Amino acid sequence: MSMKTGLMNLPNILTLSRIAVVPVVVLLLLLESRQTCFWAAVIFTAASITDWLDGYLARRWGIVTVFGKFLDPLADKLIVMAALIMLIPLGRVPAWAVFVILARDLVVSGIRSIASSEGIVIDASNLGKYKTIFQMIAIVGLLLHYRYYWFFGVEADFLYPSLHNAGIFIFYISLFLTVWSGGDYFIKFFKTFAKS
């Protein structure tokens, strides 16, 4: 069977690989140190790249499947939520913000299920894609977290920017987009049902 055809085509395999590395990221964060967090960030970054790559290949090869459509957002949610939940006890993200993100995803998934059961398709806006991109960039910064040398041999604190600060700034942008995209989906849902 070709890697371009069938249920186990390359895009779906890439998506499954994203799910497979979730326990690895969790374990590395359980063993929290500068080294383990660095490798967690490397693995998370590679997984984030597959998020773009699997969709690109599926569209390019014309093998967009129902299984892939179901699996891709699930893989995104699993690796993003796993990383964020593991970052809570490390004190790198506030628990209330992670709850807001999780609640939004659960509500949107519920809305999609209701709409689907009625045979209604609600088009998602680009806000959801931007939200995911900002979340993934933020998580990389929060995973790296520590101060890193920009210039060797110079003992000036301002030359050691914390990647945590950059990560948390982008995280709050992603949080805003999370709430905005959730509200946008909610409004579309009621407008669609009002017309039906």
N, C-alpha and C positions, 0 to 999 in steps of 0.2 A: 504493500500500500504506500502511495506517495505521501511525503510529509505535507503536501499541499491539500490533500483530500482526506475525507473520513472524519470521524469524531475526534480522533487523536491527531489532528493536524498540528503544524508547528505553532500557530498562534495560540491554540488551546493548551499546548504543552508549556509554552512560555507563561501563560496565565496560571497553570497548575504549579509551576515552579515558584511563582510569587506566593502562593499559599504554602508551599512546602518549606519556605525559609522563615515563616512566621515563628515556629518554635525555636529556631536558631537565634533569631533576634531577641526573643524573650529570654532565652538562656544566657545570652551574652550580657543582657541588662541585669539579670539576677546576680551575675558575677561582677557587678559594676566596678570598673576601673578605667583609667585613661585608655588602656589598650583594648579592653573588651568593647568599650563604647565606640572607639575608632572603628573596629571591625564591624560592629553593628551598623554604623553609619555607612560603611562601604557596601555591606550586603543590602541595606535598605535602599541606597542609591541605585544599585544594580537592579533591584526589584522594581524601582520606580521607572527606570529606563524601559524595562520589559512592558510596563503599562502602556507606553507609547508605541513600542515596537510591535506588540501583538495586534493592536488595532490597525496599525499601518499595513502590516502584512495581510491581515484578513481582508482589508478593503482592496489592496493591490491585487491579491490573488482571487478575489471574488468568492471567498469562502466564509462569509459572515454567517454564523450558525446560531440557532436558538440557544444551544448549549453555551456557546461563547458569549452571547449577550447576557446570559444569566451569570456565568462564571466571572466575567471581567469585573463588574462592579462589586461582586462579592469578595474577590481577591483584594481589591483596593481597600474595601472597608476592613477586612480582617487584618491586613498588615498595618494600616494606619491606626486603627483602634488598639491593636496589640501594643504598638510602640507608645502611643499616648498613655494608655493605662499603666504601662511599665514605668513611664517617666513621672507619674504622680508620686509614688513613694520616694523617688529620688529628689523630689522637690523642684523639678524643672518646669512643670506645668501645673496650674491650679485645677483641682478636682472639679470645681463647678463648671469650668470651661469645657473640660472633656465630657462632662454630663450633657451640656448643651449640644455638643457635636453628636454624641450618641443618640440623644433624644430626637434631634432633627432627622438623622438617618432612619430611625425607627418609624417616625411619623410619615416621612416620604415613602418608605417601603410599604407602609400600610395603605397610603393613598393610592400607590401604584397597583396594589393588589385589588383594591375596591374597583378602580377604574378598569383594570383588566378583566375582572369578573363581569363587568357590564359591557365589555367589548369596546371600551373607549381608550384611545391612545392619547396621552398627554405629552406633547413635545417638551423635552427638557431644554432649558436655556443654556447658554454658554457659561452662565454663572456657576453651575455645578462643576464644570471642567476647570474653571479658574480656581474655584475653592479647593479642588483636589490638588492642583499644581502648587498652590501656596501652602497647603498642609504638608505636602511632601518636602518642599524646600525648607519649611520651618522645622520639621522633624529632624532633618539632616543636621541643621545647626544645633538643635537641642541635644541630639545624640553626641555630637562632637564636644559641645559644652565648654570644654576647658580653654584656658588661654594658651595660645601658641606663639612661638617666637617669629617675629617679622624680620628683626635684625639681630644678628648674632653679636654677643658681647656688649650690648647696650642695655644698661639697667634702668630703663625708663618705663614706668608702668603704662603710660599712654601708648607705647609701642606694642603692647600685648593685648589686642582687642579680644574680648570674650566672644566666642561664637554663640554662646548662650544668649547674649544680649541681642544679637542679630536674629537668632532663631525665635526668641520670644516676641520680638517686634513683628516678624512675618507671621507668627502664629496668631496674633491678635487681628491682623489683616484677614487671615484665613477664617477666623471666627466670625468676623463681620460678614464675609462672603457666605459663610455657612448659614447664618441666620437669614440673610437676604435671599439666597437661593431657595431656602426652605419656604420662606414666605411667598416667593414668586410661584413656586410649585403649588402651594396651597390655594393661591388666588386663581391660578389656571384651572385647578381641579373644580372649584365651585363655579367658575364661569362656564366650563365645559358641561357640567351637570345641569346648570340652569338652562342651557340651550337644548338639552336632550329631553 
